[in-house]
Amino acid sequence: MKDSGSVKQAQDAQGGVLSKGKAGRPRPAIEVPAPLAPGTAQVLIKVSKILTASAPGGPACAQGNCQAEARVKAVMGYGAGFQDAFGEGQIIKVYFPAGMKLVEKGERQIEVQDLLEVNLMAPTPANGWFTVNSFSRRK
């Protein structure tokens, strides 16, 4: 019985995938990043200034509703329709909305010099602040 057009593959001694037809050359594994939502960007930032005044008896950026100035360290990607372009070293204003958990158990609040990987939503023309949808700390 004949093969119905499917490509037969085998593994070589190093674990690479061999393809029938291309002289048995291994194909490298390519890691494809998850697509970003339209109107968002994935950016690595370093917090340079906290702009929100701390509440009496509490930290400034523990419960959200926090505004900060940050320096762009790297851009990981843009979602479709994101109109702004970031340059390395550019200063941007970011906003962590109310209700976002900025302090997890055992962690500290967001502070100056923190390195964060953030997912940013494009700013509204009225204020120019980039809204943080999600973030993770980087070392």
C-alpha positions as CSV (number, residue, x, y, z in Angstrom):
1,M,0.0,0.0,0.0
2,K,1.3,3.5,-0.9
3,D,1.8,6.3,1.6
4,S,-1.0,8.8,1.1
5,G,1.1,12.0,1.0
6,S,2.2,12.0,4.6
7,V,5.8,12.9,5.4
8,K,7.6,10.1,7.2
9,Q,9.9,11.2,9.9
10,A,12.6,9.4,12.0
11,Q,14.9,10.5,14.7
12,D,18.7,10.5,14.3
13,A,21.2,9.6,17.0
14,Q,21.1,13.1,18.5
15,G,17.3,13.2,18.8
16,G,16.8,15.6,15.8
17,V,13.9,14.9,13.4
18,L,14.9,13.6,10.0
19,S,12.8,14.3,7.0
20,K,12.3,12.0,4.1
21,G,13.5,13.8,0.9
22,K,16.1,16.4,2.2
23,A,19.2,14.2,2.5
24,G,18.3,13.3,6.0
25,R,19.3,16.7,7.6
26,P,18.0,17.3,11.1
27,R,15.5,20.1,11.6
28,P,16.1,22.4,14.6
29,A,13.3,22.7,17.1
30,I,11.9,26.2,16.9
31,E,10.2,27.7,19.9
32,V,7.3,29.9,18.8
33,P,6.2,32.6,21.3
34,A,2.5,32.8,22.2
35,P,0.7,35.5,20.2
36,L,0.0,38.8,21.9
37,A,-3.5,40.2,22.1
38,P,-4.3,43.0,19.7
39,G,-3.4,46.5,21.0
40,T,-0.8,45.2,23.6
41,A,3.0,45.0,23.8
42,Q,5.3,42.7,25.9
43,V,8.1,44.9,27.3
44,L,10.9,44.6,29.9
45,I,11.0,47.7,32.0
46,K,13.0,49.0,35.0
47,V,11.0,51.2,37.4
48,S,12.8,54.5,37.8
49,K,10.3,56.5,39.8
50,I,7.0,55.8,41.8
51,L,4.6,58.7,41.1
52,T,1.8,57.6,43.4
53,A,2.0,59.0,46.9
54,S,1.9,56.4,49.7
55,A,-1.3,56.2,51.8
56,P,-0.9,56.9,55.5
57,G,0.5,53.8,57.1
58,G,0.8,51.9,53.9
59,P,3.0,51.4,50.9
60,A,2.5,53.3,47.6
61,C,2.3,50.4,45.2
62,A,0.8,47.5,47.1
63,Q,-2.9,47.4,46.1
64,G,-2.9,48.8,42.6
65,N,-3.9,52.2,41.4
66,C,-0.2,52.9,41.2
67,Q,1.5,55.2,38.7
68,A,5.2,54.9,37.9
69,E,7.9,56.1,35.4
70,A,9.9,53.3,33.9
71,R,12.8,52.9,31.4
72,V,12.4,50.4,28.5
73,K,15.1,47.7,28.6
74,A,13.8,45.5,25.8
75,V,10.8,44.8,23.7
76,M,9.6,41.2,23.4
77,G,6.8,41.8,20.9
78,Y,3.8,43.8,19.8
79,G,0.2,42.7,19.3
80,A,-1.6,43.6,16.1
81,G,-2.7,47.2,15.9
82,F,-0.3,48.5,18.6
83,Q,0.5,52.0,17.3
84,D,3.4,53.0,19.6
85,A,7.0,51.8,19.1
86,F,9.4,51.6,22.0
87,G,13.2,52.3,22.0
88,E,15.7,50.9,24.4
89,G,16.2,53.5,27.2
90,Q,13.0,55.3,26.5
91,I,11.1,56.6,29.5
92,I,7.4,55.7,29.7
93,K,4.6,56.3,32.2
94,V,2.9,53.1,33.4
95,Y,-0.3,52.6,35.4
96,F,-1.1,49.6,37.5
97,P,-5.0,49.6,37.8
98,A,-6.8,49.1,41.1
99,G,-7.6,45.5,41.9
100,M,-4.3,44.2,40.4
101,K,-2.4,42.2,43.0
102,L,1.0,43.9,43.2
103,V,2.1,42.1,46.3
104,E,1.9,38.4,46.6
105,K,2.5,36.4,49.8
106,G,6.1,36.8,50.9
107,E,6.9,39.4,48.2
108,R,7.5,43.1,48.5
109,Q,5.7,46.0,46.8
110,I,6.9,47.4,43.5
111,E,9.8,49.7,44.1
112,V,12.3,51.8,42.2
113,Q,14.9,49.7,40.3
114,D,12.6,46.7,40.0
115,L,12.9,44.9,36.7
116,L,9.5,43.8,35.4
117,E,8.3,42.0,32.3
118,V,5.0,43.7,31.6
119,N,2.1,43.3,29.2
120,L,1.1,46.9,28.3
121,M,-2.2,48.1,26.8
122,A,-1.9,51.1,24.4
123,P,-2.6,54.5,26.1
124,T,-5.6,56.6,25.6
125,P,-5.0,59.8,23.7
126,A,-6.3,61.8,26.7
127,N,-3.6,60.8,29.2
128,G,-0.7,58.9,27.5
129,W,-0.3,56.3,30.3
130,F,0.4,52.7,29.4
131,T,-1.9,50.4,31.4
132,V,-0.3,47.2,32.8
133,N,-2.4,44.2,32.1
134,S,0.0,41.7,33.8
135,F,3.5,41.6,35.0
136,S,6.2,39.4,36.4
137,R,9.4,40.2,38.3
138,R,12.7,39.5,36.6
139,K,16.1,39.3,38.2
